[in-house]
Amino acid sequence: MAKHHPNKEISSAIEYALGMGWRYEISSGHAHGRLFCPANIRGGCIKSVYSTPRNPQKHADDIIREVNNCDHVTIEEKNDE
């Protein structure tokens, strides 16, 4: 597993998102990076990954929730995984 974030829970959540077809771009500033859903369209899901969230475990859970609730992945694609 590649290390995408200094916090292991958040790094694991990013790995989960990448496994679901999301794309991760590292940025600078308050946000460590951003996750983009596989739809790659205007209006697609984007989730900011914070560098130092107040509660890292909750932030990791939020990332996983956002990935699981993405409407741009069809039911067939979810069933294939």
Phi, psi and omega per residue, in radians:
M1 nan 2.240 3.106
A2 -1.302 2.645 3.123
K3 -1.652 1.864 -3.115
H4 -1.676 -0.315 -3.049
H5 -2.603 2.577 3.135
P6 -1.075 -0.486 3.133
N7 -1.543 2.264 -3.032
K8 -1.183 -0.611 3.131
E9 -1.164 -0.753 3.138
I10 -1.200 -0.694 3.100
S11 -1.074 -0.684 3.096
S12 -1.151 -0.675 3.114
A13 -1.144 -0.659 3.089
I14 -1.138 -0.743 3.086
E15 -1.037 -0.712 3.112
Y16 -1.063 -0.799 -3.141
A17 -1.090 -0.739 3.123
L18 -1.096 -0.655 3.100
G19 -1.157 -0.420 3.121
M20 -1.589 0.117 3.072
G21 1.691 0.043 3.119
W22 -1.321 2.791 -3.136
R23 -2.001 2.440 -3.116
Y24 -2.038 2.248 3.075
E25 -2.125 2.158 3.113
I26 -1.322 2.436 3.100
S27 -2.241 -2.992 3.119
S28 -2.149 2.896 3.139
G29 1.651 -2.630 -3.081
H30 -1.108 -0.691 3.118
A31 -1.482 2.242 3.096
H32 -1.238 -0.570 3.135
G33 -3.099 -3.071 3.119
R34 -2.370 2.494 3.070
L35 -1.804 2.343 3.137
F36 -2.060 2.335 -3.116
C37 -1.194 2.818 -3.064
P38 -1.216 -0.153 -3.117
A39 -1.100 -0.602 3.104
N40 0.937 0.755 3.118
I41 -2.215 2.851 3.043
R42 -1.112 2.299 -3.098
G43 1.558 0.104 3.097
G44 -1.235 2.891 -3.112
C45 -1.237 2.389 3.058
I46 -2.340 2.303 3.113
K47 -2.197 2.117 3.071
S48 -1.329 2.436 3.074
V49 -1.928 2.008 -3.048
Y50 -1.414 2.583 3.134
S51 -1.203 -0.824 -3.080
T52 -2.337 1.295 3.117
P53 -1.196 2.690 3.137
R54 -1.069 -0.740 -3.136
N55 -2.225 1.691 -3.061
P56 -1.034 -0.667 -3.130
Q57 -1.142 -0.724 3.114
K58 -1.139 -0.685 3.124
H59 -1.127 -0.713 3.088
A60 -1.099 -0.729 3.093
D61 -1.099 -0.669 3.111
D62 -1.114 -0.688 3.114
I63 -1.089 -0.828 -3.139
I64 -1.100 -0.714 3.118
R65 -1.081 -0.760 3.127
E66 -1.077 -0.743 3.127
V67 -1.112 -0.790 -3.113
N68 -1.194 -0.493 -3.097
N69 -1.651 0.111 -3.136
C70 -1.110 2.154 -3.137
D71 -1.411 -0.151 -3.059
H72 -1.490 -0.128 3.060
V73 -1.700 2.198 -3.086
T74 -1.277 2.827 -3.140
I75 -1.074 -0.658 3.130
E76 -1.089 -0.713 3.133
E77 -1.148 -0.676 3.118
K78 -1.153 -0.646 -3.133
N79 -1.265 -0.474 3.133
D80 -1.200 -0.402 -3.056
E81 -1.608 nan nan
